């Protein structure tokens, strides 16, 4: 498995945590956490790791840490 980069639009303070792949290949991630003190980013990393079946340490925010539009890198392991 090789590394992948995922474009994600984040919606915070949602009623449920979801990971929805859009028709254009981007992802809409709805998060329960507020965008305060990195809580939403931590929840996003956990949600992404769960979706791809990797460890949280294998997911990193490549760009957009303080934005609603983010690029995540999922490190592939063999």
C-alpha positions as CSV (number, residue, x, y, z in Angstrom):
1,X,0.0,0.0,0.0
2,X,1.4,3.4,-0.9
3,X,0.8,6.8,0.7
4,X,-2.4,8.6,-0.3
5,X,-3.4,12.3,0.1
6,X,-7.0,13.1,0.8
7,X,-8.7,16.5,0.4
8,X,-11.2,17.0,3.3
9,X,-13.7,19.6,4.1
10,X,-14.4,19.7,7.8
11,X,-17.7,20.6,9.6
12,X,-17.3,20.9,13.3
13,X,-19.9,20.8,16.1
14,X,-21.9,18.3,14.1
15,X,-24.6,16.0,15.7
16,X,-22.7,12.8,14.6
17,X,-19.2,12.0,13.4
18,X,-19.3,10.9,9.7
19,X,-16.8,10.4,6.8
20,X,-18.6,10.9,3.5
21,X,-16.8,10.6,0.1
22,X,-18.1,13.1,-2.3
23,X,-18.6,12.5,-6.1
24,X,-15.5,14.5,-6.9
25,X,-13.3,12.3,-4.7
26,X,-13.0,14.8,-1.8
27,X,-14.3,14.0,1.7
28,X,-16.8,15.8,3.9
29,X,-15.9,15.0,7.6
30,X,-18.5,15.9,10.2
31,X,-16.9,16.1,13.7
32,X,-18.5,16.4,17.1
33,X,-15.6,18.4,18.5
34,X,-15.3,22.2,18.4
35,X,-12.4,23.8,16.6
36,X,-10.6,24.7,19.8
37,X,-7.2,23.6,21.1
38,X,-6.7,21.0,18.3
39,X,-9.7,18.9,19.4
40,X,-11.3,18.8,16.0
41,X,-8.0,18.0,14.3
42,X,-7.4,15.1,16.7
43,X,-10.9,13.8,16.1
44,X,-10.4,14.1,12.3
45,X,-7.2,12.1,12.5
46,X,-8.9,9.4,14.5
47,X,-11.8,9.3,12.1
48,X,-9.6,9.1,9.1
49,X,-7.4,6.3,10.7
50,X,-10.6,4.3,11.5
51,X,-11.9,4.7,7.9
52,X,-8.6,3.5,6.3
53,X,-7.8,0.9,8.9
54,X,-4.5,2.4,9.9
55,X,-3.0,3.7,13.2
56,X,-3.6,7.3,14.1
57,X,0.2,7.8,13.9
58,X,-0.1,7.0,10.2
59,X,-2.3,10.0,9.5
60,X,-0.9,13.5,9.3
61,X,-2.4,16.9,8.4
62,X,-0.4,18.0,5.4
63,X,-1.9,21.4,5.0
64,X,-4.8,23.4,6.4
65,X,-4.5,22.7,10.1
66,X,-6.3,25.9,10.9
67,X,-8.7,25.8,8.0
68,X,-12.0,24.0,7.1
69,X,-10.2,22.7,4.0
70,X,-7.5,20.2,4.8
71,X,-5.2,17.8,3.1
72,X,-4.4,14.6,5.0
73,X,-1.6,12.2,4.2
74,X,-2.3,8.5,5.0
75,X,0.9,6.6,5.2
76,X,0.7,3.1,3.7
77,X,2.4,0.2,5.5
78,X,3.3,-3.2,4.2
